[in-house]
Amino acid sequence: MEESRECKVPAAILAIGTANPSNCVNQDNYPNFLFYVTNTQHLTNVKEKFFAF
């Protein structure tokens, strides 16, 4: 049987990627995005209430 070896230093992980995926919507632009996607841009009174939050 082989003897197990003990590691003396912590492991390091290198990750390469993007922090913000392309399908994320900025929170400031979310109300406009939501009303555009749901095709409810004509509901201006609801949109104003949504922006008030």
PyMOL commands that place a pseudoatom at each C-alpha (Angstrom):
pseudoatom trace, name=CA, resn=MET, resi=1, chain=A, elem=C, hetatm=0, pos=[0.000, 0.000, 0.000]
pseudoatom trace, name=CA, resn=GLU, resi=2, chain=A, elem=C, hetatm=0, pos=[1.060, 3.517, -0.707]
pseudoatom trace, name=CA, resn=GLU, resi=3, chain=A, elem=C, hetatm=0, pos=[1.540, 5.979, 2.061]
pseudoatom trace, name=CA, resn=SER, resi=4, chain=A, elem=C, hetatm=0, pos=[-0.597, 9.137, 1.814]
pseudoatom trace, name=CA, resn=ARG, resi=5, chain=A, elem=C, hetatm=0, pos=[1.247, 12.416, 1.406]
pseudoatom trace, name=CA, resn=GLU, resi=6, chain=A, elem=C, hetatm=0, pos=[0.370, 15.476, 3.423]
pseudoatom trace, name=CA, resn=CYS, resi=7, chain=A, elem=C, hetatm=0, pos=[0.249, 18.873, 1.759]
pseudoatom trace, name=CA, resn=LYS, resi=8, chain=A, elem=C, hetatm=0, pos=[2.252, 21.601, 3.488]
pseudoatom trace, name=CA, resn=VAL, resi=9, chain=A, elem=C, hetatm=0, pos=[0.786, 24.624, 1.622]
pseudoatom trace, name=CA, resn=PRO, resi=10, chain=A, elem=C, hetatm=0, pos=[-2.816, 25.640, 0.927]
pseudoatom trace, name=CA, resn=ALA, resi=11, chain=A, elem=C, hetatm=0, pos=[-4.211, 24.937, -2.506]
pseudoatom trace, name=CA, resn=ALA, resi=12, chain=A, elem=C, hetatm=0, pos=[-4.706, 27.788, -4.962]
pseudoatom trace, name=CA, resn=ILE, resi=13, chain=A, elem=C, hetatm=0, pos=[-7.450, 28.014, -7.551]
pseudoatom trace, name=CA, resn=LEU, resi=14, chain=A, elem=C, hetatm=0, pos=[-7.133, 30.129, -10.667]
pseudoatom trace, name=CA, resn=ALA, resi=15, chain=A, elem=C, hetatm=0, pos=[-10.420, 31.094, -12.261]
pseudoatom trace, name=CA, resn=ILE, resi=16, chain=A, elem=C, hetatm=0, pos=[-10.756, 33.092, -15.435]
pseudoatom trace, name=CA, resn=GLY, resi=17, chain=A, elem=C, hetatm=0, pos=[-14.157, 34.457, -16.348]
pseudoatom trace, name=CA, resn=THR, resi=18, chain=A, elem=C, hetatm=0, pos=[-16.405, 37.456, -16.244]
pseudoatom trace, name=CA, resn=ALA, resi=19, chain=A, elem=C, hetatm=0, pos=[-17.822, 38.884, -13.052]
pseudoatom trace, name=CA, resn=ASN, resi=20, chain=A, elem=C, hetatm=0, pos=[-20.942, 40.210, -14.769]
pseudoatom trace, name=CA, resn=PRO, resi=21, chain=A, elem=C, hetatm=0, pos=[-22.615, 37.853, -17.247]
pseudoatom trace, name=CA, resn=SER, resi=22, chain=A, elem=C, hetatm=0, pos=[-24.046, 39.405, -20.381]
pseudoatom trace, name=CA, resn=ASN, resi=23, chain=A, elem=C, hetatm=0, pos=[-27.608, 38.421, -19.457]
pseudoatom trace, name=CA, resn=CYS, resi=24, chain=A, elem=C, hetatm=0, pos=[-27.612, 40.468, -16.212]
pseudoatom trace, name=CA, resn=VAL, resi=25, chain=A, elem=C, hetatm=0, pos=[-29.696, 43.630, -16.084]
pseudoatom trace, name=CA, resn=ASN, resi=26, chain=A, elem=C, hetatm=0, pos=[-28.482, 46.614, -14.103]
pseudoatom trace, name=CA, resn=GLN, resi=27, chain=A, elem=C, hetatm=0, pos=[-30.841, 47.435, -11.233]
pseudoatom trace, name=CA, resn=ASP, resi=28, chain=A, elem=C, hetatm=0, pos=[-31.260, 51.019, -12.453]
pseudoatom trace, name=CA, resn=ASN, resi=29, chain=A, elem=C, hetatm=0, pos=[-32.436, 49.773, -15.858]
pseudoatom trace, name=CA, resn=TYR, resi=30, chain=A, elem=C, hetatm=0, pos=[-34.587, 46.904, -14.581]
pseudoatom trace, name=CA, resn=PRO, resi=31, chain=A, elem=C, hetatm=0, pos=[-37.984, 48.699, -14.586]
pseudoatom trace, name=CA, resn=ASN, resi=32, chain=A, elem=C, hetatm=0, pos=[-37.564, 49.727, -18.228]
pseudoatom trace, name=CA, resn=PHE, resi=33, chain=A, elem=C, hetatm=0, pos=[-36.380, 46.219, -19.109]
pseudoatom trace, name=CA, resn=LEU, resi=34, chain=A, elem=C, hetatm=0, pos=[-39.314, 44.589, -17.301]
pseudoatom trace, name=CA, resn=PHE, resi=35, chain=A, elem=C, hetatm=0, pos=[-41.953, 46.740, -18.994]
pseudoatom trace, name=CA, resn=TYR, resi=36, chain=A, elem=C, hetatm=0, pos=[-40.258, 46.225, -22.371]
pseudoatom trace, name=CA, resn=VAL, resi=37, chain=A, elem=C, hetatm=0, pos=[-40.085, 42.428, -22.041]
pseudoatom trace, name=CA, resn=THR, resi=38, chain=A, elem=C, hetatm=0, pos=[-43.671, 42.088, -20.791]
pseudoatom trace, name=CA, resn=ASN, resi=39, chain=A, elem=C, hetatm=0, pos=[-44.918, 44.501, -23.481]
pseudoatom trace, name=CA, resn=THR, resi=40, chain=A, elem=C, hetatm=0, pos=[-46.655, 46.717, -20.896]
pseudoatom trace, name=CA, resn=GLN, resi=41, chain=A, elem=C, hetatm=0, pos=[-44.994, 50.037, -21.697]
pseudoatom trace, name=CA, resn=HIS, resi=42, chain=A, elem=C, hetatm=0, pos=[-48.415, 51.604, -22.164]
pseudoatom trace, name=CA, resn=LEU, resi=43, chain=A, elem=C, hetatm=0, pos=[-49.169, 51.248, -18.426]
pseudoatom trace, name=CA, resn=THR, resi=44, chain=A, elem=C, hetatm=0, pos=[-47.515, 54.524, -17.468]
pseudoatom trace, name=CA, resn=ASN, resi=45, chain=A, elem=C, hetatm=0, pos=[-49.255, 54.850, -14.084]
pseudoatom trace, name=CA, resn=VAL, resi=46, chain=A, elem=C, hetatm=0, pos=[-47.971, 51.433, -12.994]
pseudoatom trace, name=CA, resn=LYS, resi=47, chain=A, elem=C, hetatm=0, pos=[-44.536, 52.254, -14.358]
pseudoatom trace, name=CA, resn=GLU, resi=48, chain=A, elem=C, hetatm=0, pos=[-44.393, 55.462, -12.287]
pseudoatom trace, name=CA, resn=LYS, resi=49, chain=A, elem=C, hetatm=0, pos=[-45.308, 53.528, -9.134]
pseudoatom trace, name=CA, resn=PHE, resi=50, chain=A, elem=C, hetatm=0, pos=[-42.653, 50.950, -9.940]
pseudoatom trace, name=CA, resn=PHE, resi=51, chain=A, elem=C, hetatm=0, pos=[-40.013, 53.673, -10.286]
pseudoatom trace, name=CA, resn=ALA, resi=52, chain=A, elem=C, hetatm=0, pos=[-41.096, 55.148, -6.926]
pseudoatom trace, name=CA, resn=PHE, resi=53, chain=A, elem=C, hetatm=0, pos=[-39.840, 52.035, -5.127]
for i in range(1, 53): cmd.bond("trace and resi %d" % i, "trace and resi %d" % (i + 1))
show_as sticks, trace
zoom trace
